């Protein structure tokens, strides 16, 4: 456990993730004037905590092991796949969920609820959300160097 907690690269990435998640709750509160603690654990929203986590991880590997290391190559590939997925497939899934939730709402206004929970709409990220997640991931490693 001591080795795990002493892993500065991992701790930096986790710190970036936590900062992004806290900012997500605060930004949601500022915009909607409604404090929703569940946003701390939810997907989607501003900023992208997944992007912050992986960009921070990749940046720390670059700083510690160099741009030519195998670890950096693997981390960069993983980061690109996750960011692409967050802005592509997951964003479109969220848009579809919004449409389906509207359809369900219209159907249920006249009748009895089906008992199904709404689909989660905040799944993916806009390019702006990913950009700000990436900025967090670039800035936090400065304090871990």
N, C-alpha and C positions, 0 to 999 in steps of 0.2 A: 504494500500500500504506500510505503514511503517513496518508492521509486515512481509510482504513478503520480503522486502529489508533487514530487520533485521534478516532474517533466515540464519544463518551462514552455515548451512548444505547445503541448496540450493545454496547459493552464492558460496560456495566452489566447488560444482559440476558444476555450470555454468562457473566458472573460469577455471576449468580443461578442459571443452568443448572448450572454447574460445582459450586457449593455444594450444590445439591439432589442432584446425582449422587453427590458424595462422601458426603453424609449418607445417601443410599440404601444405599451399601455398608456404612457403619458401623452403620446400624440393622439391616440384614440380618444382619451379623455378630453384633450384640448379641442378636438374637432367636434366630438359628439356630446360633450358635457355630461358624460355618463361614465363613471368608473366601472370598468368591467375587468375584474381580476383574472377571469378566464382567458383574456387576451395574452396573459403571460405564457400560457401553454399552447395557444392556438397557432395555426399556420396562417401564412399570408399577412399582408399589412405592411406598413412602413415602420422601420426599414426591414429588409430581409435578413433575418438572423442566420439562416443557412448560408447566405452569401458571406456575411460577416465572419462566421465560423471558419469557412473554408478559405477565404482570402487571407484571413489572419494565419491560419495553419500554413498555407503556401508561402506567405511572406516570411514567417519565422523559419521555415525550412530553407528558403533562399538565403536568409541572413546567416543562418548557422552552418548550413552544409554546402551552399553555393548553387548557382544556376545550372551547373553541369551535373549535379547529383541525380541519382536514380530516384531518390525520395522526392526531389523537386518535380521531376517529370511526372511521377505518379500523382502527386498532389495537384499539379496543374491540370492534368487530364480529368481527375475527379471533380475539381472545381468547375471546369468548363462544362462538364456533363450536367452537374447539378444546377448550375445557373441557367443553362439552356433549357433544362426541364422545367425549372421554376417559371421562366418567362414564356414557355411554350405550352406544353401539355397541361401543366397544373393551372396556368392562367385560363386556358380555354375550358377546363373542367369547372372552374369557379364560375365562369360566365354561363355555362350550361346549367349549373346548379341554380343560379339566380332566375333563369327563365323557367325551369321546372318548379321552383318554389312559387313563382307568380301563378303558374298554371294550377298548382295544388291549392293555392289560396283562393283563386276564383272558383274552383270546384267546391271548396269546402264552405264558402260563404253561405251557400244555400242549403247545404246538407250537414250531416254529422262528420266530425273529424275522423280520418282513417286511422289515427293513432300512430302514424309514422312521423318521425322527427324530420324537420327541414334538412335538406342537404346542406352541407357546409359550403358556403360561398367563398370564403376567404381561404383559398387553397394556394393559388399561384401569386406571382409578383409582377408588377409593371416594371419596365426598365428603370424608372426613377427609384422604385423601392430597392431594386437590385443595386443600383448605383450607390445609394446611401449605405446599404449593407456592406458593399465593397469598400467604401471610404472608412467605415468603422474598422473593417478588417485590415486596412492599411495603416491606420493610426494607432491602434492598440499595441501592435508589436514594437512601436517606438519606445514604449515604457517597459518592455520586457527584454530589450537588448542587453 
